[in-house]
C-alpha cells in the first residue's frame, strides 16, 4: 500500500465489518486515528491532518459508520458502540498497522474511549475532545435523559424515535446544520438565560432555539456546503442511530461497569461547552477513571467544536501529548 507524503491527502475505502470505511490519510509515522462526532465527518479534522503529518505522524480521519462514504447499514442495532470499535480495529489492520493512538471528538470521544477500554491490545493511547470519559454505570441512559428538562425534552430523548428528528432536519439540512453549529460555538451561541438549544419545547422543534443570521467564525460557506452535501446525499438516519443505541451500549458494557482506562490519555474541553460543565464531575474523577492522564486542558471562550474553533491550540496540545506518548514507547 503506497504511503502518503506529509503534503498529500489521500482518500481510501478499506474493508470493515459493515462493508467499508472511508478514510482520509496524511503523513507517515506512528498511526493516529481521528474519530469525528455528530453531525460531522472526516472533514472536521481538516486542520489536524496536515499539522500531525508535519509533526511526523500518520494521521487518519475516518467517516464513522453511517456517515459520508462509509457503509450505512439499515438495522438500527448495527450502530451500537462495540460495532464501531470493531470498525476502528479493522481500519488499523487494513492500514497494515498493529496498534494506533485514537483521538475522538464528541461521539467520537466516546467511541475512542470504548476502543481503548475494550481493545487495549490495539489502542495504546487515547485522546478525548469535548466529551469527558465517564465509566459505564448507574441507571439506563434513557431513564436519565427522560428526567432532564421538566416539561421540555432533552435532545437525546428527542432523537430516539426513528424518523422524528429526520422529519425536522432533512427538509433543510443546510439550515439545520448552520443553526446547530452556531448554537454550540462560543462566538454565536445564545446569550446566558436564553432558551437552551439542548432542549425542545412541547410540540416544538430543536431548531426553534438555534441562532440565525450568522455563521460561527470557524465555518465558512464552503465548509457548510461540504457538510450539508454529505448529509443531503446520505440522509441523517445513520448518524442519528448512534443515539438510538445508548441503552444497548449500557447493556453491552456491563462487564466494564466502573472500569478505568489505564493507557496514556488526554482531555481537551471548551470552557463554554455544555459537555464540560454538565460533566464536571466526570472531569473531577479523572484521577480514578483516567489514571494514565498525561494532559488535561479547558480552553477559555471555546465552545463545542473545539478542533475547528481553536485549531492552533488543539494542534499544539495534541502534538505535545503525542510526543510524550511516542517517546514513552
N, C-alpha and C positions, 0 to 999 in steps of 0.2 A: 504494500500500500504506500503510495507516494506521501512524503511528509511535506507539509506547508512551510514556507519561509515565514519570517516574522512579519512580512508585509502582505502575504497572501491571506485571503479569507476564503476558505473552501467550504462549499455546501456538500453534504453527503447524506445518503439514506443507508442506514445499516439495519440488519435484521434484529428484531426484538420479539418478546413473547406475543405481543399483539399483532405483529406483522412487520412494522418498520418504525424506526425513529429517525426523524430528520435532525441533523446537527450542523452546526457551523463551527469550523475549526481554524485556529490561527496559532502559529508558533510551534516551537519544539522544546522538549524538556519534560520535566515531571508533569503528569496529566492533572489538570484542574477542571472538574466537571461543574458547569454552571447551570442551575435549575431555576427557571422562572416561576412566577406566581400568576394570580388571576387579576385581571384579564390581560395577559401579556403574551410574549412569545420569546424565542431566542433573541429577538431584536432588543429586548430590554437590557441585554449585556453588551450592546454595541460599543460602549465606552471602555469596557473592561477587556474585551478581546485583544485589541492592539496593545494596551498597556501591559497585560500579563505576558503577551508574546514578546514584547520588547524586554521584559524583565527575565526572560529565559524559561517560560513555561509553555506547555502545550494546552492552550485554553480551548475548551469545547463547550459551546452553549447549545442545549437541546431544545426542541419543541416537545414539551411534555405530551404524553398520550392524550389524545382528544383535541390537540391544538395543531394549527399550521399544516405542515406536510407529514406529520406523524400519523400513525393509524388512529382511527376513531371507532372503536368497537361500539356496536349498538347496545349491548347489555349494560345497564347502569352499574351492575356489580363488577364490571371489568375495570372500574376506576378506583377500587379500594387501594389503600396506600401500599400494601405489600406487593401488589401487582406493579406499581410504579417503581418500587425499589428494584424489582427484577428487571425492569426496563433499563434502569441505571447500570445494573450489573452487566447486562447484555451490551450496552454501549462500550463499557470499559473493555470487555473481551473482544468486541468487534474491532476495536482500535488497536488490538494486539498488546494490550497492557494487562498486568496482573492486579494493579491497585491504582487508586486515584485519591485525590483530595476533592471533596464535594462541598460546594458552596451553593446555598439556596436563598431565595428571597420570597417573602410572603408564603403562599402554599409551598413554594419550592424549599423554604426553610424547614417546614415540617417534613417534606419528602427527604431532604438531605439528612435531617436528624434521625429519622427512622432508618434510612440507609446505613448510617453509621452505627446505629443501635443494633440492628439485626444482621448486618454483614460487615463486622469489623475486619474480617479477612480481606475485604476488598477496599473499604473506605477507611483510610488511615488517619484522616483528619477531617474536621467539619467546620464550615463557616456558616453562620446564620445571620441573615439580614432582615431586620424589621420585626420578625415574629420570634419571640424567645422560645427556648426549649422548655416544655412543661411535660414531665413524665405522664404516662397513662395512669389514670386513677379517677376516683370519685364517681358520681352518677353518670349515666349515659349523657353524651353531649346534647342530644335533642332535648332532654329534660332540663338541662341547664339553660339552653338558649330560650326555651319556652317561658322561662321565668323572668327573662330580661325585658325591660321596657314598659311594663304595666299594660296599658291599653294599646300601646304601639307594638309593632312586630320587629324583632331583630332581623337583620338582613339575612343571616344564615338560615333562620327558620323560613323566611320568605322564599329562599332559593330551593327549599326541599321538594316541593311538588313539581314533578316533571311538567314542563310546558308553561308554567306560570310566569317565571321570570323571562323566559324566552318571548312570551307574548308582549312583555314590556319593551325588551331590548331590540328584538330583531327588526321591527318596522323602521327603526332609525338607529342602527348600530353606531354610526359615527357620532351622532349627537349624544347618545348614552355614554359612550366611552369618554368623550370630551368632558362630560359632566362629572363622571366618576373620577377621572384623573385630576380634575380641578378640585373636587371636593376633598381629596386626601393629600393635596400638595400644600406646602407651607405658605406659599405666596398667594393662593387663590381659595383656600378653604373657608367655609363660613365663619363669621365672627363668633367669638365666645358668646354663648347664650342663644344663638340661632338654632333652629331645629336641626337635630343631629342626622346627617345623611346615612348613618348606620342603621336607622330605624325607619319603618314605614307606617304611615298613619292608616287607621282603619279605612278600607276602601280605596286607598291611595296607591301610588307607585313610588319606587325608590327615587326615581329621577325628579320627583316633585321637590326634593330638597337639594338638588345639585345646583351649584352656581352656574350662571350662564354669561356669555358675552366676552369671556377672556380665557385663553389657554394659559396653563402654567408655563413658567419661563423655560422649562426643560423640554417642552413639547412644541414642535413647530407643525405646520400644516402637512408637510411631507411625512413626518413621523406618525401623525394621526391617520393620514391616508393609509400608511402601511399597516398599522394595527387594524383599522377598520376593514381594509380589504381582505385581510385574513379571516376575520370573523364573518364578513359578508359571504365569503366562499364556504366556510365550514359550518356556519351556524354556531350557536352558543351552548348546545346541549353537552358536548364533550367536556367543555370547560366547567360547566355547572355541575356535572356529575361528580366531580371531586367533593363538593359539599354534600352530596346525597349519599356519601359512604362513610360519614363520620361515625355513626353508630356501629357500622360493620368494622371500621378500624378499631374502635374501642373493644369490640369482641375479639378481633384477630390478635390484638396485642396484649391479651390478658396475661400471658406468661411473662410479660415485661412490665408489669404493674410497678410503678415507682422506680424503674430502673434508671441509673445514671448513664450518661455517655462518657466514656473514660478516655477516648482519644483526644489529642490536642484539638482545641476548639477556639472559635472566635465568635463574638457577637457585636453587631453594629446596629444601633437603632436610631430613629429620628426623635428628637426631643418633642416634636409636636405631632407625633403619630399616636393615634389611639391604641395601637397594638402594644406600645411600650408602656403607656400609662395604665391601661386596663390590666396588663400582665406584669405590673411592677413586682408583685410577689414572686413571680417566676424568675425574674432577674435577680431578686434578692436571694433566691435559693440556689444560685449557681455554684457556690462552694460545695454543695451536696450533689446537685444534679449534673453539673459540668465540672468535675474535679480536674479535668485537663485543660481548663480555660486558660489561655495564654494572653488574651487581649479582649477587652470589652469597652465599647465606646457608645456614648449618646451624642449625636450631632445636634447642636443647638440650631433652632429655627429651621428644622428639616422635617418634612412630612413623611409619607409612607413610601414613596417611590424612590428610595434612598440612593440607589446606584445611578439613577438618572438625574435626580435633583442635585446631588453632590458628587459627581463622578471623580473629581480630582481627590477629594478627601477619601472616598471609598477605595480608590485605586491605591493610594499611598498606604492606607491601613492594611489592605489585602496583601500588598507586596511585602510589607514589613513582616506580617504574620507568616506568609508563605516562606519567607527566608528563614524564619525560626524553625518552622516545621521541617523544611527540607534539610537544614543544617543539622537538626537533631538526628535525622535519619542517617 
